[in-house]
C-alpha cells in the first residue's frame, strides 16, 4: 500500500495545497490552512476496467407535485421555505451566534409534532437538560419531540435507522458533527462536507426533512466549504441585530420556492413571535418631524414592505469625511452621493454622512436610491419630508430617476397604511390610486421640494 500523502486544506474556502503556508492563495485568509490526511490516500487514481451498476432511467413525465408539504403553522417560516417543508429535502439555516436559530427550529419542531409529525432533535452543543429548559420556556415541553445529544455521524445514522417512523430531523449544528473515518477535527472542511453528505444521503433515501444548523464566519457567510450550500436544497439566513428585537429569516436558495423571500419575527421573553404586518411594526416609533427621515416602499421577495431610512449629514472636521452605513450597501451610498454632488452640486464630499435602516433590516432593493437621496437632501436642508409621504425609485448616473418593478404592489402597501402621498419615478405604469402621486423625473426635482439651489460642479445636470 502506498504511503498516505498529506495535504493542507484551507478551513475557510476548501482550497488544497501540497505544503503549509500562512496565507491561503484562494481566499487570502491568514492562519486558515491546516494539515489533513485524505480518506482515499494511497488508492490508485481512475476508474480502471471494473463496471459499475446500471442506474434506472425515468421520463420527465413523472410528476412529484402530489408530494404533500409539511406545514409548520408558523406563517413566516412557511413563507420563507416556499410554503412548507418538502419530504426528502435538506435545509441549511445559518446565522450569528445567539440570534435565535435553535429557538426557531425548536418552535418549528414543536408545531410540527403537535400536528402529528415525528420530529427528532439532535444537539451537538447542548445537553438534553439544557434543550429541555429552553423548551419549557417556549411552552413546548409537552410536545412529542425526541431529543438526543451526539456528534458522531455514524451513531446518529444508526439511531435514525432504528426509528420506524421519522419525518423531520434537526442537526444542531453541522460544525459539531464528525465522521470517525476522517482524521481531522470536527468543524474542518473535510468533516463538515463529509458529515453533511452522509446526513443528506440518508434524508434522500428515507424521504425525511433534514434541517442543518450552520455557524457563520465574521463575514456573515456559513462556515465551511461553499460546496455545502450546493449540496442542500434550501439555504436560509437568520439575520438581525442583537440589540434589536426584530429577526429576519431570508431565503438565499430554494429549489422548491422563490428566493429572497423573507419571514419577519420578533424576539420576546417567550421565544420568537411572527410579525403579520411588518410595515406597521417598522414604522411604529417613527417621528414625522425629524429631518433626514423618509419612508421607503420596498419589495422583499413577494412582499411589499415599508421601512424607515434615516440619514444625517454633518460638517466634518477631518480631511477624510466619515461614511457609516447600517442596513444598506456602502458602495450604493457612494454612488448616490456622487450623483448628488455632480448633478446637484450639493457639496456632500466634505461632510460626514451616516445612513441607517431602522429596525435592523438589510435592504438590497435598488429602488431605495431615491429614498436615500431624499433623506440626504432633507438632512442637508434641515427640513423634514412632507408628512405621510413614501418614496421609491432607482437613480442613474445621469441623475435620471428610473421606474422600478412592482410599483402597484408598493403603492398598495403605501395606501393600506394610510399614507397620503408618494414620490415615484416618472413614466411609471401605475393604476389610479387614492393617494397623491408626485412623479420625479430627475434628481434635481428634489431641490425644489426642499427649497435648495442647484450649483452643479462640472456638469450642466442634463443627460447627453
Phi and psi in degrees as a GROMACS rama.xvg file:
@    title "Ramachandran Plot"
@    xaxis  label "Phi"
@    yaxis  label "Psi"
@TYPE xy
-67.3946  152.784  UNK-2
-67.5568  138.741  UNK-3
-64.5595  125.606  UNK-4
-90.6011  126.303  UNK-5
-83.9902  149.903  UNK-6
-137.776  163.079  UNK-7
-119.616  124.997  UNK-8
-119.461  133.903  UNK-9
-75.7276  127.431  UNK-10
-80.0293  -3.351  UNK-11
-98.193  -44.7541  UNK-12
-118.298  -12.6977  UNK-13
88.7126  4.29825  UNK-14
-67.7668  143.843  UNK-15
-114.598  145.32  UNK-16
-136.784  166.439  UNK-17
-89.867  -12.3696  UNK-18
-142.879  160.079  UNK-19
-74.0925  145.92  UNK-20
-147.282  148.956  UNK-21
-71.2735  -30.5605  UNK-22
-123.883  129.952  UNK-23
-73.1133  132.485  UNK-24
-74.095  -20.5297  UNK-25
-80.5012  -47.1982  UNK-26
-117.064  -8.33263  UNK-27
79.3195  8.09069  UNK-28
-77.6049  138.194  UNK-29
-89.9307  145.492  UNK-30
55.1051  35.9308  UNK-31
-110.02  -3.42869  UNK-32
-93.5244  126.491  UNK-33
-133.064  159.4  UNK-34
-83.8951  136.165  UNK-35
-139.544  151.062  UNK-36
-104.179  117.567  UNK-37
-64.0323  146.074  UNK-38
-66.1615  -29.3727  UNK-39
-99.5127  23.7217  UNK-40
-63.5043  134.675  UNK-41
88.3153  -6.73784  UNK-42
-86.2811  148.03  UNK-43
-67.6943  148.225  UNK-44
-86.2295  155.361  UNK-45
91.9006  165.678  UNK-46
-84.2095  -24.0808  UNK-47
73.9059  -159.167  UNK-48
-98.6486  0.170151  UNK-49
-75.1091  132.45  UNK-50
-80.7321  146.23  UNK-51
-94.188  -176.711  UNK-52
-82.6516  156.386  UNK-53
-86.8634  122.474  UNK-54
-86.8462  146.525  UNK-55
-73.4713  139.613  UNK-56
-112.694  135.307  UNK-57
-124.774  169.576  UNK-58
-90.5553  154.635  UNK-59
-71.5618  -8.03892  UNK-60
-72.8145  -11.8378  UNK-61
-74.4628  118.196  UNK-62
-101.774  144.376  UNK-63
-121.366  22.5407  UNK-64
-70.1864  -19.0277  UNK-65
-78.1501  -7.27652  UNK-66
-65.6738  120.709  UNK-67
-71.9366  144.056  UNK-68
-87.3585  151.143  UNK-69
-90.751  107.679  UNK-70
-91.6511  123.334  UNK-71
-76.8711  -24.0772  UNK-72
91.1048  -9.40029  UNK-73
-91.4332  103.361  UNK-74
-59.668  -38.9991  UNK-75
-69.6055  -35.67  UNK-76
-69.8605  -43.2088  UNK-77
-64.7019  -33.3975  UNK-78
-64.4613  -45.121  UNK-79
-65.7928  -31.9452  UNK-80
-86.9957  -0.547223  UNK-81
91.4428  18.643  UNK-82
114.957  5.48079  UNK-83
134.277  177.237  UNK-84
-91.0656  133.705  UNK-85
-95.0114  125.862  UNK-86
-58.1236  138.263  UNK-87
84.3226  11.8164  UNK-88
-108.257  162.755  UNK-89
-124.088  131.406  UNK-90
-117.486  139.347  UNK-91
-116.911  122.099  UNK-92
-117.877  118.748  UNK-93
-116.55  161.951  UNK-94
171.489  164.396  UNK-95
-64.7518  155.495  UNK-96
-61.0868  134.281  UNK-97
79.1558  8.21021  UNK-98
-77.9797  -22.317  UNK-99
120.019  20.8506  UNK-100
-63.6874  -49.4291  UNK-101
-65.3701  -37.6237  UNK-102
-63.0373  -44.2939  UNK-103
-62.2822  -47.0187  UNK-104
-68.8289  -32.0835  UNK-105
-67.4196  -39.3943  UNK-106
-67.8647  -39.0113  UNK-107
-62.9577  -43.9945  UNK-108
-62.4588  -39.1055  UNK-109
-63.7164  -43.1939  UNK-110
-65.3514  -41.8929  UNK-111
-66.2491  -40.5513  UNK-112
-67.8285  -33.3561  UNK-113
-68.7465  -24.1951  UNK-114
-89.8534  2.70677  UNK-115
109.776  -4.16211  UNK-116
-81.7785  147.018  UNK-117
-93.3058  113.918  UNK-118
-115.931  138.357  UNK-119
-123.396  128.356  UNK-120
-113.437  114.458  UNK-121
-107.074  118.86  UNK-122
-110.277  129.621  UNK-123
-103.982  0.745218  UNK-124
-117.203  -25.6142  UNK-125
-125.93  155.609  UNK-126
-80.0379  163.821  UNK-127
-59.9318  -37.1343  UNK-128
-64.4783  -37.6342  UNK-129
-66.5028  -43.9242  UNK-130
-64.7876  -37.0925  UNK-131
-64.5131  -36.5919  UNK-132
-64.4481  -40.51  UNK-133
-66.892  -39.6475  UNK-134
-63.1512  -37.5371  UNK-135
-66.2659  -39.4761  UNK-136
-66.0427  -33.8407  UNK-137
-82.2298  -8.06004  UNK-138
78.3362  23.3839  UNK-139
-120.447  19.507  UNK-140
-67.2908  -15.9804  UNK-141
-89.7129  -0.484962  UNK-142
-74.0227  155.878  UNK-143
-87.7228  62.2951  UNK-144
-101.868  133.579  UNK-145
-94.4661  124.781  UNK-146
-106.388  151.466  UNK-147
-157.54  151.711  UNK-148
-123.178  117.459  UNK-149
-164.4  149.969  UNK-150
-120.017  -11.9325  UNK-151
-83.023  119.107  UNK-152
-63.6866  -36.0189  UNK-153
-61.812  -42.5128  UNK-154
-69.6718  -36.1865  UNK-155
-64.267  -46.5244  UNK-156
-67.1959  -36.1311  UNK-157
-64.002  -40.3944  UNK-158
-65.326  -43.6865  UNK-159
-66.3992  -33.5172  UNK-160
-65.0481  -31.8424  UNK-161
-78.4325  -14.5767  UNK-162
-82.9746  124.149  UNK-163
-67.6596  -43.0115  UNK-164
-132.416  120.566  UNK-165
-143.651  137.359  UNK-166
-109.815  -40.1973  UNK-167
-134.602  133.654  UNK-168
-124.476  129.797  UNK-169
-113.987  125.153  UNK-170
-111.059  117.297  UNK-171
-127.926  95.4664  UNK-172
-127.889  171.687  UNK-173
-70.624  -24.3338  UNK-174
-72.1268  -16.879  UNK-175
-91.2124  -11.6462  UNK-176
-81.4611  151.42  UNK-177
-146.464  150.101  UNK-178
-101.101  122.961  UNK-179
-68.8569  -9.87331  UNK-180
-87.3477  -2.03613  UNK-181
-112.251  128.454  UNK-182
-88.2172  71.3078  UNK-183
-155.5  160.617  UNK-184
-75.4229  153.299  UNK-185
-58.8344  141.582  UNK-186
96.6341  -12.4793  UNK-187
-75.7428  167.937  UNK-188
-58.2825  -45.9615  UNK-189
-64.1878  -43.0307  UNK-190
-68.0756  -43.4406  UNK-191
-63.502  -44.8469  UNK-192
-65.7831  -45.3846  UNK-193
-69.1964  -40.5257  UNK-194
-63.7361  -45.2447  UNK-195
-64.3803  -37.7323  UNK-196
-64.4278  -43.0592  UNK-197
-66.1088  -41.3191  UNK-198
-68.9253  -40.4454  UNK-199
-68.1441  -37.9424  UNK-200
-62.178  -40.2332  UNK-201
-64.5223  -41.4798  UNK-202
-63.8096  -40.6186  UNK-203
-66.8469  -38.1181  UNK-204
-70.8809  -38.1717  UNK-205
-92.6198  -11.1244  UNK-206
71.1254  38.0638  UNK-207
-111.95  168.197  UNK-208
-93.663  122.849  UNK-209
-109.255  117.234  UNK-210
-111.38  118.911  UNK-211
-109.829  131.697  UNK-212
-93.7709  131.152  UNK-213
-122.443  137.257  UNK-214
-75.5523  161.282  UNK-215
-117.79  155.725  UNK-216
-84.89  -178.438  UNK-217
-67.8778  -19.403  UNK-218
-86.64  -0.964858  UNK-219
88.9433  5.87792  UNK-220
-95.1716  152.137  UNK-221
-64.9579  127.548  UNK-222
-66.1629  145.834  UNK-223
107.659  -177.426  UNK-224
-68.5809  145.728  UNK-225
-66.0763  -18.3974  UNK-226
-63.8942  -20.6231  UNK-227
-62.9243  -35.3823  UNK-228
-70.4911  -25.9276  UNK-229
-81.1255  -19.8369  UNK-230
-78.9842  -29.3136  UNK-231
-92.1482  167.706  UNK-232
-89.7539  -30.517  UNK-233
-138.036  136.172  UNK-234
-121.119  119.505  UNK-235
-117.938  137.596  UNK-236
-114.079  131.854  UNK-237
-100.246  110.15  UNK-238
-111.863  162.381  UNK-239
150.291  159.923  UNK-240
-93.1941  141.5  UNK-241
-61.4783  -34.9324  UNK-242
-79.931  -4.89319  UNK-243
-106.411  150.647  UNK-244
-87.6345  -9.2119  UNK-245
-86.2651  142.991  UNK-246
-130.958  137.785  UNK-247
-116.301  122.616  UNK-248
-100.403  109.676  UNK-249
-113.286  133.158  UNK-250
-90.6653  117.277  UNK-251
-96.5015  -22.0282  UNK-252
-151.112  135.815  UNK-253
-156.256  112.386  UNK-254
-77.4412  -10.5417  UNK-255
-120.355  16.8558  UNK-256
-173.173  -174.788  UNK-257
-78.9308  152.661  UNK-258
-93.5548  168.074  UNK-259
61.9833  16.9143  UNK-260
-78.3217  146.721  UNK-261
-129.047  153.609  UNK-262
-124.007  136.594  UNK-263
-109.648  130.172  UNK-264
-129.189  159.982  UNK-265
-124.089  126.672  UNK-266
-81.3815  122.53  UNK-267
-124.235  -179.823  UNK-268
-69.1138  -15.7136  UNK-269
-111.305  25.1336  UNK-270
105.778  -161.916  UNK-271
-90.7861  132.004  UNK-272
-116.088  133.969  UNK-273
-72.9146  146.811  UNK-274
-107.605  110.435  UNK-275
-74.1981  -34.6206  UNK-276
-124.793  80.9913  UNK-277
-66.4972  -28.3945  UNK-278
-60.5161  -46.9868  UNK-279
-64.538  -34.6303  UNK-280
-71.9119  -40.3386  UNK-281
-66.8598  -26.5176  UNK-282
-103.549  10.2337  UNK-283
-65.1846  -36.8804  UNK-284
-108.709  25.3436  UNK-285
-80.4142  138.613  UNK-286
-101.705  123.908  UNK-287
-81.5446  -8.49824  UNK-288
-95.9292  -2.48062  UNK-289
-89.716  133.565  UNK-290
-74.1106  151.556  UNK-291
83.9274  4.6263  UNK-292
-110.78  130.431  UNK-293
-144.732  150.168  UNK-294
-96.5279  125.521  UNK-295
-103.52  129.333  UNK-296
-95.1699  99.6636  UNK-297
-111.645  177.65  UNK-298
-127.185  124.725  UNK-299
-119.648  104.288  UNK-300
70.092  -117.125  UNK-301
-103.927  3.18255  UNK-302
-107.477  125.275  UNK-303
-73.4887  140.955  UNK-304
-144.127  130.866  UNK-305
-103.175  126.902  UNK-306
-134.486  159.614  UNK-307
-96.3299  129.485  UNK-308
-108.488  126.741  UNK-309
-114.636  134.916  UNK-310
-132.19  146.817  UNK-311
-137.88  122.776  UNK-312
-112.173  120.626  UNK-313
-132.664  147.924  UNK-314
-60.4431  142.413  UNK-315
-110.17  124.059  UNK-316
-80.6585  -13.5311  UNK-317
-88.57  161.497  UNK-318
-71.2464  -32.9331  UNK-319
-109.683  103.515  UNK-320
-62.008  150.72  UNK-321
-88.5741  143.514  UNK-322
-126.926  110.92  UNK-323
-118.624  124.912  UNK-324
-129.121  131.268  UNK-325
-128.192  117.707  UNK-326
91.8899  5.43413  UNK-327
-144.849  169.128  UNK-328
-79.8019  124.185  UNK-329
-65.527  -32.2374  UNK-330
-66.1487  -35.5991  UNK-331
-67.5657  -37.681  UNK-332
-64.3568  -40.8198  UNK-333
-60.6676  -37.7763  UNK-334
-66.6686  -43.4633  UNK-335
-63.1787  -41.2389  UNK-336
-63.335  -39.6105  UNK-337
-65.4938  -39.5535  UNK-338
-65.0982  -42.9067  UNK-339
-65.2662  -35.192  UNK-340
-72.7531  -45.6405  UNK-341
-75.21  -38.3634  UNK-342
-95.4264  -23.8076  UNK-343
-118.447  -12.805  UNK-344
62.9977  40.1154  UNK-345
-82.638  -13.7914  UNK-346
67.2902  39.6248  UNK-347
-79.7847  -8.00492  UNK-348
-65.1513  -24.9759  UNK-349
-101.142  15.6525  UNK-350
-117.874  150.517  UNK-351
-74.4012  135.491  UNK-352
-125.974  127.095  UNK-353
-122.546  131.689  UNK-354
-131.631  135.222  UNK-355
-141.446  136.399  UNK-356
-99.26  114.428  UNK-357
-68.0179  145.766  UNK-358
95.4078  -2.50605  UNK-359
80.3273  10.3586  UNK-360
-84.775  142.122  UNK-361
-105.075  123.917  UNK-362
-100.052  133.422  UNK-363
-120.324  -0.255516  UNK-364
-72.4575  123.39  UNK-365
-65.6092  -14.1423  UNK-366
-69.4751  -4.17726  UNK-367
-79.8809  -5.73168  UNK-368
-57.1238  -49.6693  UNK-369
-65.873  -38.4183  UNK-370
-63.7478  -39.9467  UNK-371
-65.902  -41.3518  UNK-372
-62.5432  -41.5106  UNK-373
-63.94  -42.0378  UNK-374
-64.3558  -40.6979  UNK-375
-65.9368  -44.874  UNK-376
-66.2736  -38.1191  UNK-377
-62.7985  -42.886  UNK-378
-67.2878  -40.4549  UNK-379
-65.3791  -40.1456  UNK-380
-79.4092  -18.4664  UNK-381
73.6895  23.0438  UNK-382
-121.117  133.546  UNK-383
-70.9464  156.423  UNK-384
-66.9799  140.45  UNK-385
-48.9748  140.144  UNK-386
-59.4304  148.447  UNK-387
55.3335  46.8324  UNK-388
-121.357  132.815  UNK-389
-115.34  153.357  UNK-390
-136.041  141.97  UNK-391
-158.708  149.939  UNK-392
160.011  155.015  UNK-393
-108.072  137.622  UNK-394
-98.1784  140.862  UNK-395
-100.951  168.019  UNK-396
-67.7173  -19.6424  UNK-397
-82.6251  -3.72419  UNK-398
92.8114  1.10334  UNK-399
-78.6376  142.602  UNK-400
-97.7666  117.583  UNK-401
-99.6452  148.106  UNK-402
-64.6032  154.863  UNK-403
-124.891  170.651  UNK-404
-77.4315  155.759  UNK-405
55.0407  47.2078  UNK-406
-64.731  -37.1833  UNK-407
-65.221  -38.1702  UNK-408
-66.7046  -38.7691  UNK-409
-63.8072  -45.8557  UNK-410
-68.3817  -30.6935  UNK-411
-63.0134  -40.5382  UNK-412
-68.6763  -37.6593  UNK-413
-61.9761  -44.938  UNK-414
-69.0563  -35.451  UNK-415
-64.9142  -33.0411  UNK-416
-90.6587  9.88672  UNK-417
84.6919  19.2651  UNK-418
-77.6999  146.929  UNK-419
-101.196  -15.5077  UNK-420
-146.23  153.364  UNK-421
-147.167  134.008  UNK-422
-92.5735  118.071  UNK-423
-129.21  161.196  UNK-424
-65.3969  148.725  UNK-425
-67.5774  152.784  UNK-426
66.502  22.832  UNK-427
-76.6894  138.11  UNK-428
-87.7043  89.7875  UNK-429
-121.64  151.563  UNK-430
-79.2549  159.986  UNK-431
-67.0609  130.941  UNK-432
-121.257  165.532  UNK-433
-86.7465  20.5613  UNK-434
-124.822  159.422  UNK-435
-79.3851  128.678  UNK-436
-110.272  121.62  UNK-437
-107.108  111.5  UNK-438
-84.0228  126.954  UNK-439
-106.425  116.079  UNK-440
-86.6915  -45.1311  UNK-441
-133.148  158.292  UNK-442
-66.001  -22.4866  UNK-443
-64.1128  -23.4258  UNK-444
-63.1383  -24.0679  UNK-445
-70.0474  -24.1725  UNK-446
-66.5158  -34.5093  UNK-447
-68.0005  -33.996  UNK-448
-65.7303  -39.3358  UNK-449
-102.246  10.8008  UNK-450
57.0701  50.2062  UNK-451
-111.082  146.588  UNK-452
-87.9823  150.047  UNK-453
-105.544  125.782  UNK-454
-134.626  76.3125  UNK-455
-56.7968  134.81  UNK-456
-96.065  109.25  UNK-457
74.6485  15.7262  UNK-458
-153.122  147.819  UNK-459
-84.1499  -10.9184  UNK-460
81.4625  6.7522  UNK-461
-110.634  141.886  UNK-462
-75.5707  142.007  UNK-463
